[in-house]
Amino acid sequence: MADESTPVYNIDDYQEIKEGKATILFPKNNEVFYNPVQQFNRDMSIAAIKTWRDMTTEAKLERYEKSTNPNKVRPKTSFTVLEALAASGLRSVRYAKEIEGIDHIVTNDMLPSAVESIQRNVHFNGLSPKLVRANLGNAISVMYGYRDKELFDVVDLDPYGSAAPFIDGAIHAVRPGGLICVTCTDLAILASNNHPEACFYKYGGNPLKAEFCHELALRLVINSLQQAANKQKLYIEPLLSCSIDFYVRIFVRVHSKPLLVKTVASQTGLVHHCRHCGTYTTQPLGSIERGAGDNHRYLVPVGPPVDRRCAQCGSKQDIGGPCWIGPLHNKDFVRRMYKGVSVSGASVYATQPRMKGMLKVILEELDDAPFHYTLAQLCSAVRAACPPLVKINSALLNAGYRVSGSHTRQGSIKTDAPPQVVWDIMRAHVAQAGRSPKIEDGSPAHIILQQQSTTEVSFAPHRDADPESRRIKLVRYQINPEKNWGPKARHTESRKPATKESKRKQADPANKTSANADADAEAAAADISAVSVAETEAKKSRTE
């Protein structure tokens, strides 16, 4: 543990930055540690931990009240937190000042300058070093080091780039029933097909260049968490999974329930995706034959569910995953979190309008229909102009199916309708709007439109076609938050005294290429999200 003596610093050398109830000192010449765009991440994390705390405390007290043991002891309701990659300590300071019930926070970083910053900010905010305990160490070693000690109730991973190297350590450092909070900013790998080999060795699955690429990114990370937990006979329950700006933020609860571990194969699968029309089909990697009580049979899957060529347009299909195909969220958890955020003002959460909007859209999402279409992509496949989104939603609802949007993409259509029904509706739309003369014989659009429809399609307005989040005008999809937004540059610090030779190499431009490679990858991730937002905003008047 780092020295807990009072840090010495000159206030004139620092600028004060206020976020929530915390005021953080940043060196005036430092542009690395603080990223204001990430305030939304920290606000959401505080609200999520509060919700987890309330639900966990209620469950503990309920078990205590029901117990008939005469020697029962009232359960402890305080909890511990590990922030494994803390940088300035801003997140831990906010947790300590804004979340009640924390026993202590271990705030770790491997850079001595970061630990000094943590100690300085803890002191400046009037917090006890016993409450926020600055720690110097390698995050992986620190987490594994707690396996034989008292485990943490909450483990927070917010790295620069991928959380993959830290996931197994987090599983070993958290107690059953605890919460793991994970950020990954490497969407250039998770949400495109530019580096499938990197995605596979980091997360154990292939990404896809698809309209649902950001949802697939969430599912790949959850699968990575699940596989790490299952090896310890632990089960991961996703409480809230968010695709935000240039990163994903996921909150999962860890259960010590071997019976649930047996169900993972049936909730893990592949996704077959058509390169042209975007039709997709999921294939679970296991199945369950339900019996009486807990007497179930766990079976191997039957497949494949699709041919090599798409049944709708005849194009080739790509395979994504393996990935998690179970629910992305616990709706009871999200509902309580939404209620808690709604009754809090901007003084508690500066990003409250956006928080409410995202949580409301998540509450509206179908939780048993992995992946989604987009209206723009469906219309592009048949060379048709985009109708209002409510028109297509109404047709799906009138046909007896469910439909929702997805918080991961504006103009998305998440439905339990089979692909045949979706394309029957698009064929009916083209019949109304008129067929494009540019469609060539034998083209994918021609093949789709030539197929016989088997669905009776009605575009009569349906009362549930327009989601409540849109009717009450919540901030549903965030536009670019500020100019030149995105991940900041990675902070680096030499751990050895600089020599003349090392200084000469650092000054040589030829030696800077590899050092900037990770930053370029992160910038590419921001570009993916920014382009996505720009494209969907341009279509907003038609799709929304």
N, C-alpha and C positions, 0 to 999 in steps of 0.2 A: 504494500500500500504506500502511496506517495506521502511525502512529509505533509502533515496537516497543520504546520505552523502558519501564522498569518502571512499571506503573500505581501510583498512590497512592490509598489508600482506607482508611477507618476501619472495622475489622471489626465494631464495635458497631452500625453502621448496617445490618447485613445479617443475614439468617437463613441458616443452613446447611441445605441439602437434599441428602441423599445418595441417589444412584441408581447402581446398579452400582458401578464403581470410582471414580466421579466424586463430588466434593462441590462443589456449586454455591452461590454466594452470590447471594441474591435480596434486593433492597431490602425492608425490613420493611413498607413501605406499598404494595407492589406485588403485585397479585393477577392479573396478566395473563400474565407470561412462562411460568410453570410450570403444567403440567396433568398431574397424576399418572396420569390414565387413559391418557395417551400413552406410559407406560413400556412397555406391550406393543408398541407400534409400534417403539420404539427397540430393545427386546430382539430382536424379529424382524429388524430391519434389521441388527443386529450379526451375528446368526447367518447371515443371507443373504449378507452381504458376505464373511464367513469362508468360506462354502461356495463362492461364486464365486471367491474367491482361490485356494482349494485346487484347484479344477477347472481354472482358467486356468493356474496354475503347472505342474500335471501335464502339461497339453497342450503348454506351451512346452518343458518338459524332454524330453518324448517326441519332439517334432520335432527338438530339438537332438541327441538320441542317435541318431536315424535318419539324420540328415544325413551325407552323404559328402563335404561340402565341407571340404577341408583347412584352410581359413582361417576355419572357423566360430567364432563367439564365443558363449560361454555366455550365455543370455538373462537379462535383468534380471528379478528376481522381486518387487522392491518396486513399489508402485503409489501413485498420487496420487488425492486425493479433493477434490471441490468441493461444499461445502454452500452452496447459493446463497441460502437464506433462513434465516439461522441464529438470529436472536433472541438468546437468552442465551448460545449456544455450547455448551449442554449436550450436544447430539448429537455435536458434533465432539470435545469433551473425552472423552466415552465412547469414541468410535471410536479416538482416539489412545491411550487407556489400555487398551483391551480387545481391539484387533485388531492382531495382529502383522503386520509387513511394510509398513506405511504409510511412504512417503517424506515426504510432507507433506500437510496439509489446508489448503485455502484456505477460510476461514470468513467468509462475506460477509453483510452486511446493509446496508440503505440508511439506517438511522437511526443517528446518532452515539451515542445512548445505548446502543443495542444493541452497537455495536462496542466501546464502553467496557466493557460487561458481558462481552463475549467476552475482551478483554484481561485483565480482572480475574480471570475464572475460569480462564483459561489459567495465569496467574501463581499463583493460589491452589492449583492442582492440581500445581504443580511441573513444568509442561510448557514446553518450549522454544518461544519465539515463531517459531522457524524450522520447527518441526514443525506447530504450529497457527497459521496466519498470518491474523490478523484483517484484514479488508478492508472498506472503506467504498465502497459503490457500488450502483448499480441492477443487480439480478440479471440482467436481460435484456442490458444493455450489457456486463456482466462476462462473461457466457457467450459472446456474439458476439465479444468482444474476444480470446478465446483461439483463434479460428479460425486465426489466422496464427501462433500460438505452439504450445508443446507441449500437446497435448490431455490431458484428464484420463482416468483409468481408471474412476473412479466419479463420477457426478454425482447428487446427492441433492436432490430437490425436495420440500419439506414446507411448503407455503404455508398461510396462513389462507384457506380457501375453495378456489377452483379453481386447478389447475396449468396450465390451458389457455394463459395468456399466456406461460408459460415453456418450453413443450414444444419449440418450434422451436429456441430458444437452447440447450437441453440437447442436442439432436441435433447441433448444430454444435460443442459443447464436449467431446464424448466421443469417444474413439478407437475404431476398430473392435475388436470383442471386448470392449468395456467394458460397464459396468453402469449403468443408469439406474434410480433408485429414486424413485417418484412417489406422493405422497399427494394425494387430493382429498377435501375435507370438505363439498362442496356437494351432498349427497344430496337436498336439497329440490328440486334441479334434475335430478339424474341418476337418481333412483329414484322419481319420481312423474310424473304428467302435468300438474302445476300450471303449469309454465313450459316447454312444449315449444320455444317460440321461443328461449329462452335456452339450452337444451341444444343446439339445432341450431347456433346461431352460435358456441357455445364448443367443442363436440365433434364437430359435423358429423353428428349423428344425432338421431332422436326417441326419447325415453324412453317407457315404458309403465307404466300402473297395472296391475301384474300380480304374481302370486305370485313370479315370478322377477325382480322389478325390481332387486334388488341384484346379481344376476349380469349383468343387462343393463347396469347401471352400469359394472361391470368391463369389459365388452366394448366399450362406447362409448369409454372412456378409452384402451383398447388400440388401438382403431381410429384414434383421434386421434394417438397416438404413431406408429402404422404409417404413416399418411398423411404425417406430417411427415418421417419417415425415408425413405420411398420417393422423395420429391422429390430427395433426395441420392443415390439409387441404393443406399440402405441398407435392411436388413431387420431388423425387430424380432422377437425370439424371447421370448415370455413365459416366464419361469422360475418365477414364483410370483405369483399374483393373489389377494389376500385382501380379503374384505368384513369389516370390523371395526367394531363399535359404530356410530359416526356418520360413518365415512369408508371409503375404499378405499385400499389400499396395494399397489402393483404393482412388481415387479422384472422388468426386461427386459434382455436382452443384445442388443447392436447388432452386426450382421454386415454386412460389405462384400461382398455376394454378389448381383450383379445377377440371376442365375438364380432365386434365391429371391424376389426382388422380383416376378418375373413370376407367381408363384403366389398373390399377395395377393388378386387378384380372386376366385379360387375359395374363398378363406378369409374373404371379406367378404360380408355378406348382409343381407337383411331378415328380420324375423320377423313373421308374421301371427298375431294373438292374438285369440281369441274373448272378447268382453266378459263373457259369462255363464258358460260352462263351463270356460274357461281352456285349451281346446285350442290348440295352437300348431304352426306349420309354418315352417321356415326356407327361404329362397330365396337360394342363392348368386348373386353378381353376375358369376360367370364359371365356366368349366369347362375341364378339361384333358383332351385326348385323348393318352394315353400312347403314346410311340413307343419305338424302340430307343435306348438310352443317354439322352442329353439332348435327343433330337429329339422334342419334344412340340408339339402344336398347342393354342393357347390360343383358346378359343371364347367367343362371347357366350352368355348363359344362355337357356334356353327357359322360358317362363312364361306366365301366372302359375300357381303350383302349387295355388291354392285359388280357390274362388268368393268372391263378395262376402259371402255368408252362410255361416256355419259348417256344415259337413257333418254335425256331430253334433247340434246343437240349433237350428240355424236363426237364431242371433243374428248381429248385425253383428260385423265383425272390424276391429281396429285394426292399424296397421302401425308397427313399431318399427325403428330403425336408419336408415341402414346402420351395421352394427357388425361387430366381429370375431367370426367363428363357428368359428375354429380352436381348438386346445387352449389352455386358460387357464394350464397349468402344464407344466414339463418334469419328468416324474416321476423321472428320475435325479437331478436337482437337489434335488427335494423329499425324496427318499429319503435322500440324503446329509445334508441339513439336519436331517431328523428324527433321524437317527442321532447327529449332533453335539450336538443339543439334549438327547437322551436320556441321553448319557453325562456331561452337565454338570449340576451341582447347582444348587440355589436360590441359592447364593452367586454363581454366574455369571449366571443369568437368574432374577430374582425371579418372573417370570411363567411359569416353565417348565411347570407343569401345563397351563396354557391353551395354550401354544405346542405342546406335544406333541399335545394334543387336536385343535387346528385342523389341524396338519400331517398327522395320521393320517387325519382325515376327507377332507382333500384328496387323500391317496394313494389312498383308496378311491373317489374320484369317477371316473365315466366321463369320459374326456377327449375322446371323439369324439361326444358327445351334448349339443349345446348346449341350455341351459335345462332347466326341470323343472316338474313338477306339485307340488302338496302334497296330502296325504291329506285335510285339512280342506276344501280347495277342491273336490276330486273328489266328496266325500260331500255337500257343500252343493249341488252342481249337481243331484243326484238326490234330495235331501231325505232322506238316510239318515244314521244314526248312524255314527260313525267306528269301524271295527274296529281291532285292533292292526295297526301298520304292517307287521309281519312277515307278516301274512296276505296283503296285497296284493303285497308283494315276492315271496313264495313263488309266488303265481299267475303273476307275470311270469316268474320263473325256470323254473317248470314248463312254461310255454308256449314255452320255448326262447330267451328274450330275456335281456338283461343289465339289471341295476338297481343303483343306488347312491343314497346321499343326496347332498346338496350342503352344503358348509360355510356357504353364504350363507343358509340357511333351515332351521330345525328342522322335522321332519316332511316333508321334501322327497322327491320320487320322480323321480330322473333315470334315464331308460331309453331304449334304442334301439328299443323296441316302437312300432309305428305307433299313431296315435290310436284306430283301430278296435279294436285289441286291448285297449288301456287301458279303453275304455268297455265292451267285452264283459265284462271282469273286474268292472267296477262293476255291470253289469246282473246278473251272477251273484251278486254280493254282496247286491244288493237282493232277488233271488229267495230267498236264504237268510234274510235278516234281516226281510223283509217290507216291502211298499211303503207309503209314507206316504199316509194318506187325504187329506192336504192338497194333493196334487198335482192341479192343474186340467188339464182337457183342453186341448190346444193350447199348454200352457206348455213352456218349454225342457226341464224335467225329464221331462214326458210324452213329448216328441219323442225324447229320448235313450232312454228305457225302451221305447218302442214299436219301436225298430229291431231288426232280426233279428241275432242274434249269429252269428258265423262262426268263433269260437275255442272250442276245447275247454278249459274252465277247470277247473283243479284247485287247491284251496286246501291240499293236503297240505303240511305244513311242509317247507321246503327248508333244507338245512344252511347255505347262503350267504345266507339272507334276513336274518339278524341280523348286522350288521357287527361286525368284530373290535373296532373302537374303542368300541363300546357294551358288548361282552362283557367287556372288560378295564377298563371303568368309567373311561375318560378324560373330561376336561372337554371335552365336544364342543361345547356351545353355551353361551356365557357369559351369565349373567343380568346385570342392571344392576349395574355394578361399585361404585357408591357413590351416595349421595343427591345429587340435583341435579347429576348427572354430565352431561358433554357438552362441546362446545367452550367455551373461555373467551372473554371479550370480546376483540375485536381491539385490539391495542396501537396507539395513535396518538401522534404527536409532531409538534408544529409545527416546520417547518424554517425558519421566519422568526421574528424577535423579535416577541413579542406587543405589540400596540398597544392603546391604550385602547378603540378601536373594536372590535378583534377580541375583546378580553376581554368587552365588553358583549354582543356577538353570542353568544359561547360561553355566557354566563350566561342568555341568553334561551331558555326551554324550547321555543319555536317553532322554533328552529334545530337542535334535537337529533334531529328525526325522521329526516332523511336519513342522519345519522351512525350511527344505530342500525339502519338497514335491513339491512346485511350481517349484523349480529349476530342479527337476527330470523330471517334466512334460515338461518343456521347452527343456531339453536335449533330451527327447524322440522325440520332434518335429524336432529337428535338425537331429536326427538319421533317421527319415522318409525321409527327403529330401536328406540326404547323401547317403542312400541306393538306393534311386531312381536314383540319378545321377550315382552311381557306376554301377547299373544294365544297364542303358541305354548306358553308355560309352562302356561297354563290347560288346554291340550289334551294336555299331556305324558303323562299317565297312559294316554290312549287311543292316541296316535300312537306312543309310544316303548315 
